Amino acid sequence: MEMSKIRQCAQCHQPRLVPVSRKMQIYNSIVHYKCGNCNTEVDITPPASIGVATTVGILALGFWGWILLRGSGSPDFIALLLYGAVGLVFFWMTLAPLAVNYRNPALKDGETIQVPVDSGNAHIARKPILWIESLGYFAGMIAPLIFIVCVLGGAALVGYINFTYF
């Protein structure tokens, strides 16, 4: 069971959007809400998961842009057009879940409700994902960077030990 706040419904503008369930996906979870006033149902991605997707997308687009624009020759029009189209798709894929969060804001002084997590799938990273999602958008943006630093730091440590002692 995880905690989620009651939200204001975008349809009837009443603070009656109650979390019903949480479904784990590959890299995040989706909280299903239902309005007690107008029976509107909406799926909301937690802001931290959107932050993780934002950072990963920016890193991927940055790496691709670095390869594309730092090459020995100048990129052709089709490569730049494809890069721009992928950038627009990334912008849309990040903006759409943020818009749902913005249209259905969590109540600042509203009560939190325990949301049952879908027990049908035994997700291997369920606890870390739910922990990061409890921290907020900017924590989600920093989490991939911390993960990258830990992996590269571990690899550097193994390389240092291997080079020094073997």
C-alpha positions in Angstrom: 0.0 0.0 0.0 1.3 3.4 -0.9 0.0 6.9 -0.1 -1.5 9.3 -2.6 -3.2 12.6 -2.1 -6.8 13.5 -3.2 -6.8 15.7 -6.2 -9.2 18.3 -7.7 -11.2 17.0 -10.6 -10.6 18.9 -13.9 -14.2 18.2 -15.1 -16.3 19.3 -12.1 -13.6 21.3 -10.2 -14.5 19.6 -6.9 -11.8 18.1 -4.6 -13.2 14.6 -5.1 -10.6 12.9 -7.3 -9.7 9.8 -5.1 -7.0 7.3 -5.9 -8.4 3.9 -6.6 -5.4 1.7 -7.6 -1.8 1.9 -8.7 -0.4 -0.2 -11.5 3.3 -0.9 -11.9 4.8 -0.5 -15.3 8.3 -1.2 -16.5 9.9 2.1 -15.2 7.1 3.7 -13.2 3.7 3.4 -11.9 0.3 4.8 -12.9 -2.3 5.9 -10.3 -5.9 5.5 -11.3 -8.2 8.1 -9.9 -12.0 8.3 -9.9 -14.1 11.4 -9.1 -16.7 10.8 -6.4 -18.8 13.7 -7.8 -18.9 13.2 -11.6 -17.5 9.7 -12.0 -14.6 10.9 -14.2 -11.7 8.4 -14.3 -8.2 9.5 -15.0 -4.8 7.8 -15.0 -2.0 10.1 -13.5 1.7 9.5 -13.7 3.5 10.6 -10.6 5.7 13.7 -11.1 8.9 11.9 -10.2 8.4 9.4 -13.0 8.0 12.3 -15.4 11.2 13.7 -14.0 13.1 10.5 -14.7 11.7 10.4 -18.2 12.7 14.0 -18.7 16.3 13.4 -17.6 16.7 10.2 -19.6 15.3 11.9 -22.7 17.5 14.9 -22.4 20.6 12.7 -21.9 19.6 10.6 -24.9 18.9 13.6 -27.2 22.0 15.3 -26.0 24.2 12.3 -26.8 22.6 11.9 -30.2 23.0 15.6 -30.9 26.6 15.5 -29.8 27.3 12.6 -32.2 25.3 14.3 -35.0 26.7 17.8 -34.6 30.3 17.1 -33.6 31.0 14.8 -36.6 33.7 15.4 -39.2 31.2 16.7 -41.7 28.0 18.8 -41.5 24.8 16.9 -41.0 22.4 16.7 -43.9 18.9 18.1 -43.8 17.2 14.7 -43.3 19.3 14.0 -40.2 18.5 17.4 -38.7 14.8 17.0 -39.6 14.7 13.6 -37.9 16.5 15.0 -34.8 14.0 17.8 -34.6 11.0 15.4 -35.0 12.3 13.2 -32.2 12.9 16.2 -30.0 9.2 17.3 -30.6 7.9 13.8 -29.9 10.0 13.8 -26.6 8.6 17.2 -25.7 5.1 16.0 -26.3 5.6 12.7 -24.4 6.9 14.7 -21.4 4.3 17.5 -21.6 1.2 15.3 -21.8 1.6 13.6 -18.4 2.6 17.0 -16.8 -0.5 18.6 -18.2 -2.7 15.9 -16.6 -1.0 16.5 -13.3 -1.5 20.3 -13.7 -5.2 20.0 -14.7 -5.9 17.7 -11.7 -3.7 19.3 -8.9 -3.1 17.5 -5.6 -4.7 19.3 -2.6 -2.1 20.8 -0.4 -4.0 20.2 2.8 -6.0 17.3 1.6 -5.9 13.9 3.2 -3.7 11.1 1.8 -5.2 7.7 1.0 -3.5 4.3 0.9 -3.6 3.1 -2.7 -3.4 -0.7 -3.2 -0.6 -1.6 -5.7 -1.6 -4.1 -8.3 -0.5 -7.4 -6.9 -0.8 -9.3 -10.2 2.8 -8.6 -11.2 5.8 -9.0 -9.0 7.9 -6.1 -10.1 11.6 -6.4 -9.3 12.1 -2.7 -8.7 8.8 -1.9 -7.1 10.2 -0.5 -3.8 12.8 1.8 -5.4 10.3 3.1 -7.9 7.7 3.8 -5.3 10.3 5.5 -3.1 11.5 7.8 -5.8 7.9 8.6 -6.8 7.2 9.7 -3.2 10.0 12.4 -3.5 8.7 14.6 -6.3 9.6 15.8 -9.8 13.1 17.2 -9.2 14.1 14.1 -7.2 13.0 12.1 -10.3 15.2 14.3 -12.5 18.2 13.7 -10.2 17.8 10.0 -9.7 19.1 8.9 -13.2 22.2 11.1 -12.7 22.9 9.5 -9.3 22.4 6.0 -10.8 24.9 6.9 -13.6 27.4 8.2 -11.2 27.1 5.0 -9.0 27.6 2.7 -12.0 30.5 4.7 -13.4 32.1 5.0 -10.0 31.8 1.3 -9.4 33.4 0.6 -12.8 36.2 3.1 -12.1 36.8 1.4 -8.7 36.9 -2.1 -10.3 39.3 -0.7 -13.0 41.5 0.9 -10.4 41.7 -2.2 -8.3 42.4 -4.4 -11.4 45.1 -2.0 -12.7 46.8 -1.4 -9.3 46.8 -4.9 -7.8 46.6 -7.4 -10.7 
